[in-house]
Structures are given as C-alpha cells and as structure tokens.
C-alpha cells in the first residue's frame, strides 16, 4: 500500500505542477487571446511563484500540527477553486488572481506530500520516495505540458484548467478514502524559522536553491519561444519536444532518487549542476543547430531533475525534526528564485529583443548557486545542525 500511496501523492504533484508549467508552454496563446505582450504573459509565472513563495511557509507553519491528510485534502480543494477561476478568466488580471490561488495551494500540497512521503518510508528509502514525488513534477513535462498544448490547439487554453479541476477532485476523493492518518510535526513558532536560518548549512543551501532556480527560470520561462526562435523548430513540433524533455526529466528523477541513497545528495547536486552550467554555456553558440541543441537540453533536463530530489533530501537529512518547516522554506525560496529568473528573463528580452543569450545569464547565476552549495556541504561536514524541538 505504501508504494501506491507515494505514487498517488505524486499524481497530485503532477496536477499541481501542470498548472505551473503549462503557462510556459502556451505563452503565445495566452498573450494572443488576452491581447497582452509576451513579456507580460511571462509574469503570470512570476505571480504564481511569488504567491507560492510568500504563502507557503506561513500556511505550513500554521498547519504544522494538523494531520497531514487534512492538509493535503484542504490544499487540493483550494487548488480546484484556483483552477476553476483560471478556466473562467477572460482578463489578464483575473488570471493573475487565479495564479495566486494556484501558487499558494500548490505550495502547501507539495510540502505536505514530501513530508508525508518521508514519514511513510524508512530512512534508507528516503531518496527514492522523494524522487517519486519529484517524478510527479517531471511527469507534468512528459504528459501535462504536451497535452495542455494539444488541448489549447484543439479547444482553448482555459479548458486545460477545467480538466485539472476535475482530475484533482478525483485524486482528493481517493486520498480521502485510502490515505492513512499521518501526524504533523510539533508546533514550530515563527522565531524558530530565524534560528534555522542562522545555520550556515541551511542558509547557504537556501542560496543554492535560490540561484539554481533563478538560473533555470531565466531560460525555462521562455523555453518554447527559445526553441522556436533559436533552433528554428516549427510550432507543430513543440509538443513532441516537450514530451522528450519530460521523459528525460522523469528518468532523471528516478536516477536521482537511487543515486541519493547510494552516493548521498551533495554529490548528486554537485555533478548535476556542473552539467547544467556546461550546457548553458554552449546553447547560445548553437543557433540553428537544432539536433545538437535539443540533445544538450535533454541532458540538462535529466541532470536538473536528478538534482531536485537531492536538494529536498539534503534538507530533510540536515533537520529531520523540522522537515515541514525546512521544506516549506526551501520551496518558498524555489519560487522566489523562479520569480526572479522570470523577471530577469523578461527584462533581458525587452532590452535585447532576443532570447539567444538567456542561457549565459542563467549559467552565471547557476555558478553562484553551486558555490553556495559547496559552502553548505563543507559546513555540514564540520558540524551537525542542532535539531529543532
């Protein structure tokens, strides 16, 4: 039953991640339908990310003692409300509001899902459990984004969110019936958050997360137009390309989970980030060379998703007594990073009128993240993080 429940939790992550990722795949459609610029459409991702980043730690802290099952179901019901609001949106500002609801509900669900998974499995299988949860995210690229693009082409982009609402309702029903009760963490007051942030291990690792996600977002917010403009890929082929990327992401999530349990999260993070930086350095030099460019992006996606569960596992291992708090802080920083990267990418696009050099900016930011990660890894070897009580 436990493996089934982990995959069911991952299915919920798949749906919430689809609501986040799909916008980057249908930016042109949204911009055209709402009569707004591509740069403004990109800020729908910024709105989602800021809501995720600001709302998640507060709600997770407030619900830390509540049974995880209730938190999971409550967040999914709120997600359904946000999805229906997106479906009804005919103006950019209403859509922005729905993105805020989706961001907050997705953040709480993701943290609760990872915390629940960590409590359902023994410590030696933590990496694989977290890898499965992250697999839900990469699966959104495999199926969610391509299907979303197809639905947009067949019907309209609003229909995607109606389908998400219906499927999420089904997942919530199954969770309500089958998920056992899982206790929450001990209450963690807000001043405890500042105590955790005082740790060099945690603080530098949060900077790793921020710079890593910022660097990714500089390019991935605009990945669809980047592929079309730089590699001259036809719009009709974008769904296939996203499917290929998603498959590599899914493989990366599973490989990352196994590698974490065998080699440790710090080694997985270091190697994957080096690969990521290398690909970013090469992409602007490959304009028009679609085969090589797309192959490199696929490898980069694999490494990126291998690092995802490694980062989450690293935080859980550093402070197992406050896993929900740490994960909420980390996911909050993730979306601050995504928002910063999307904003920087939009500014660079307006300034240069090209997407060609976005990977170089992203690579520089990723290098800063790797430096922060190495500081955290070194500090974690010198001292153990005091556990929260």
C-alpha positions in Angstrom: 0.0 0.0 0.0 2.8 2.4 0.8 4.3 2.5 -2.8 0.8 3.1 -4.1 0.2 6.0 -1.7 3.6 7.5 -2.7 2.6 7.4 -6.4 -0.9 8.8 -5.5 0.8 11.7 -3.8 3.0 12.1 -6.8 -0.1 12.2 -9.0 -1.3 15.2 -7.1 2.1 16.8 -7.6 1.7 16.1 -11.3 -1.6 18.0 -11.5 -0.4 21.0 -9.5 2.9 21.1 -11.4 1.0 21.0 -14.7 -0.9 24.2 -13.6 2.5 25.8 -13.1 4.5 24.5 -16.1 1.7 24.7 -18.7 1.9 28.5 -18.9 5.4 28.5 -20.3 4.2 26.1 -23.0 1.2 28.3 -24.0 2.6 31.8 -23.5 1.9 32.8 -27.1 -1.7 31.5 -26.9 -2.4 33.4 -23.7 -0.8 36.6 -25.0 -2.8 36.5 -28.2 -6.1 35.6 -26.6 -5.8 38.3 -23.9 -4.2 40.9 -26.2 -1.1 41.3 -24.0 2.6 41.3 -24.6 4.7 38.1 -24.4 6.7 39.7 -21.5 3.5 40.4 -19.5 2.2 36.9 -20.2 5.5 35.6 -18.7 4.8 37.4 -15.5 1.9 35.0 -14.9 4.7 32.7 -13.8 6.1 35.4 -11.6 2.7 35.9 -9.9 2.4 32.1 -9.3 5.9 31.9 -7.9 5.6 34.9 -5.6 2.3 33.5 -4.2 3.9 30.1 -3.7 7.0 31.7 -2.1 5.2 34.0 0.3 2.1 32.0 1.2 3.7 28.5 1.7 5.8 29.0 4.8 3.1 30.8 6.7 0.4 28.3 5.9 2.7 25.3 6.5 3.7 26.8 9.9 0.1 27.4 10.8 -0.9 23.8 9.9 2.2 22.1 11.2 0.4 20.2 13.9 -2.6 19.2 11.8 -2.9 15.7 10.4 -1.2 15.6 7.0 -4.2 14.0 5.4 -6.4 17.0 6.2 -3.7 19.4 5.0 -3.4 17.5 1.7 -7.1 17.5 1.1 -7.6 21.1 2.1 -4.8 22.2 -0.3 -6.3 20.2 -3.2 -9.7 21.7 -2.7 -8.2 25.2 -2.8 -6.3 24.2 -5.9 -9.6 23.2 -7.5 -11.0 26.7 -6.7 -8.0 28.3 -8.4 -8.3 26.0 -11.4 -11.9 26.9 -11.9 -11.1 30.6 -11.6 -8.4 30.2 -14.3 -11.0 28.5 -16.5 -13.3 31.4 -16.1 -10.6 34.0 -16.8 -11.2 36.3 -19.7 -8.9 39.2 -18.5 -5.3 39.1 -17.5 -5.8 40.4 -14.0 -8.4 37.8 -13.2 -6.0 35.2 -14.5 -3.2 36.7 -12.3 -5.5 36.3 -9.3 -6.2 32.7 -10.1 -2.4 32.1 -10.4 -2.0 33.4 -6.8 -4.6 30.9 -5.6 -2.9 28.1 -7.5 0.5 29.1 -6.3 -0.4 29.0 -2.6 -2.4 25.7 -2.8 0.3 24.0 -4.8 3.0 25.1 -2.4 1.2 23.7 0.7 0.3 20.5 -1.2 3.9 19.9 -2.3 5.4 20.4 1.2 2.7 18.2 2.7 3.2 15.5 0.1 7.0 15.4 0.6 6.7 15.4 4.4 4.1 12.6 4.2 6.2 10.5 1.9 9.2 10.9 4.2 7.2 9.6 7.1 5.7 6.6 5.2 9.1 5.1 4.2 12.2 4.0 6.2 15.3 6.3 6.1 17.2 4.2 3.7 14.5 4.7 1.1 14.1 8.4 1.6 15.8 9.4 -1.7 13.6 7.1 -3.8 10.4 8.3 -2.1 11.3 12.0 -2.7 12.4 11.0 -6.2 9.0 9.6 -6.9 7.3 12.8 -5.6 9.6 14.9 -7.9 8.7 12.4 -10.6 5.2 13.9 -10.5 6.7 17.2 -11.4 8.8 15.9 -14.3 5.8 13.9 -15.5 4.0 17.2 -15.9 6.5 17.9 -18.6 6.1 14.4 -20.1 2.3 14.4 -20.3 0.9 17.6 -18.8 2.5 20.2 -20.9 2.3 18.5 -24.3 -1.4 17.5 -23.6 -2.0 21.1 -22.5 -0.6 22.4 -25.7 -2.7 19.9 -27.7 -5.9 20.8 -25.8 -5.1 24.5 -26.4 -4.8 23.8 -30.2 -8.0 21.7 -30.2 -10.2 23.8 -27.9 -8.7 26.7 -25.9 -6.2 27.2 -23.1 -8.9 27.7 -20.5 -10.1 24.1 -21.0 -6.9 22.9 -19.5 -7.8 24.2 -16.1 -11.3 22.7 -16.1 -9.7 19.3 -16.8 -7.2 19.9 -13.9 -10.0 20.7 -11.6 -11.9 17.5 -12.4 -8.9 15.3 -12.1 -7.8 16.9 -8.9 -11.2 16.2 -7.4 -10.8 12.5 -8.3 -7.3 12.4 -6.6 -8.7 14.1 -3.5 -11.5 11.5 -3.3 -9.1 8.6 -3.5 -6.7 10.2 -0.9 -9.7 10.7 1.4 -10.6 7.0 1.2 -7.2 5.4 1.2 -4.5 7.6 2.8 -3.8 6.6 6.4 -3.6 9.3 9.1 -0.1 10.8 9.3 0.8 13.0 12.2 2.1 16.5 11.6 5.3 18.0 13.1 5.5 19.6 16.5 4.4 23.2 16.5 7.2 25.5 15.2 6.9 29.2 16.2 8.0 31.8 13.7 11.1 32.7 15.7 12.3 29.2 15.2 12.5 29.9 11.5 15.1 32.6 12.2 17.0 30.1 14.3 17.1 27.7 11.4 18.2 30.5 9.1 21.1 31.2 11.4 22.7 27.9 10.4 25.4 28.2 7.8 24.5 24.8 6.4 20.8 25.7 5.9 21.4 29.4 4.9 23.9 28.6 2.2 21.8 25.7 0.9 18.9 28.0 0.6 21.1 30.3 -1.5 21.9 27.2 -3.6 18.2 26.7 -4.2 17.6 30.4 -5.0 20.4 30.7 -7.5 19.7 27.3 -9.0 16.0 28.1 -9.6 16.7 31.6 -10.8 19.2 30.4 -13.3 16.8 27.8 -14.6 13.9 30.2 -14.8 15.8 32.8 -16.9 15.6 30.3 -19.8 12.8 27.9 -19.0 10.2 30.7 -18.6 10.7 31.3 -22.3 11.7 27.7 -23.3 9.0 27.4 -26.0 9.9 30.6 -27.9 13.6 29.9 -27.3 13.3 26.6 -29.1 11.3 28.2 -31.9 13.5 31.2 -32.4 17.0 29.9 -31.8 16.7 26.3 -33.1 14.0 27.1 -35.8 11.6 24.4 -34.6 8.1 24.6 -36.0 5.3 25.3 -33.5 3.7 22.0 -34.5 6.8 20.1 -33.2 6.9 21.8 -29.8 4.6 19.3 -28.1 6.9 16.5 -29.2 10.0 18.4 -27.9 8.4 18.9 -24.5 7.5 15.3 -24.4 11.1 14.3 -25.0 12.3 16.8 -22.4 9.8 15.4 -19.9 10.9 11.9 -20.5 14.4 12.8 -19.7 13.2 14.6 -16.6 11.3 11.6 -15.4 14.4 9.4 -15.9 16.4 12.0 -14.1 14.0 12.0 -11.1 14.2 8.2 -10.7 18.0 8.0 -11.3 18.5 10.9 -8.8 16.5 9.0 -6.2 18.6 5.9 -6.4 21.9 7.9 -6.6 20.9 9.8 -3.4 20.5 6.6 -1.5 23.8 5.3 -2.8 26.1 8.3 -3.1 24.5 11.0 -1.0 22.7 14.1 -2.1 25.7 16.5 -2.1 27.5 14.6 -4.8 24.3 14.4 -6.9 23.8 18.1 -6.6 27.4 19.0 -7.5 27.6 16.8 -10.6 24.2 17.7 -12.0 24.8 21.4 -11.5 28.2 21.2 -13.3 26.4 19.5 -16.3 23.7 22.2 -16.2 26.2 25.0 -16.3 28.1 23.4 -19.2 25.0 23.1 -21.3 24.0 26.7 -20.7 27.5 27.8 -21.7 27.1 26.0 -25.1 23.5 26.8 -26.1 24.0 30.4 -27.4 26.7 29.1 -29.7 24.4 26.6 -31.4 21.9 28.8 -33.1 20.3 26.9 -36.0 21.9 23.6 -34.9 18.7 22.1 -33.7 19.7 18.4 -33.2 22.8 19.2 -31.1 21.0 21.9 -29.2 17.9 19.8 -28.4 20.1 16.9 -27.3 22.0 19.1 -24.9 18.8 20.5 -23.5 17.5 16.9 -22.9 20.7 16.0 -21.0 20.4 19.3 -19.0 16.8 18.4 -18.1 17.9 15.0 -16.9 20.5 16.5 -14.6 18.2 19.2 -13.4 15.5 16.7 -12.3 18.1 14.4 -10.7 19.2 17.3 -8.5 15.6 18.1 -7.5 15.1 15.2 -5.0 18.7 15.5 -4.0 18.1 19.1 -2.7 14.9 18.1 -0.9 16.6 15.0 0.7 19.6 17.1 1.8 17.3 19.4 3.7 15.4 16.6 5.3 18.6 14.9 6.4 20.1 18.1 7.9 17.0 18.8 10.1 14.7 15.8 10.2 12.9 17.1 13.3 11.6 20.1 11.4 11.2 18.6 7.9 7.9 20.5 7.1 9.4 23.8 8.2 12.6 23.3 6.2 10.8 22.1 3.1 8.4 25.0 3.2 11.3 27.5 3.5 13.1 25.7 0.6 10.0 25.6 -1.7 9.4 29.3 -0.8 12.9 30.1 -1.9 12.4 28.0 -5.0 9.6 30.2 -6.2 11.3 33.4 -5.2 14.1 32.1 -7.5 11.6 31.3 -10.2 10.1 34.7 -9.9 13.4 36.5 -10.0 14.6 34.4 -13.0 11.3 35.0 -14.9 11.6 38.8 -14.1 15.2 38.9 -15.2 14.4 37.0 -18.4 11.6 39.3 -19.2 13.8 42.4 -18.6 16.5 40.9 -20.8 14.1 40.1 -23.6 12.7 43.7 -23.6 16.2 45.1 -23.5 17.9 42.9 -26.1 14.9 41.7 -28.2 16.4 38.3 -28.4 16.4 35.1 -26.3 19.7 33.8 -27.6 21.9 34.9 -24.7 19.5 34.0 -21.9 21.4 30.7 -21.2 24.6 32.6 -20.5 22.9 34.8 -17.8 21.3 31.6 -16.4 24.7 29.9 -16.3 26.3 32.7 -14.3 23.5 32.5 -11.8 23.8 28.7 -11.6 27.5 29.1 -10.8 26.7 31.3 -7.8 24.3 28.5 -6.7 27.0 25.9 -7.0 29.4 28.0 -4.9 26.7 28.4 -2.2 26.1 24.6 -2.2 29.8 23.8 -1.8 29.9 26.1 1.2 26.9 24.3 2.7 28.4 20.8 2.1 31.7 21.8 3.7 29.9 23.3 6.7 27.7 20.2 7.2 30.9 18.0 7.5 32.2 20.2 10.3 29.2 20.3 12.5 25.8 18.7 12.8 22.8 21.0 12.7 21.1 21.3 16.1 17.6 19.7 15.9 14.5 21.9 16.4 12.3 21.0 19.4 
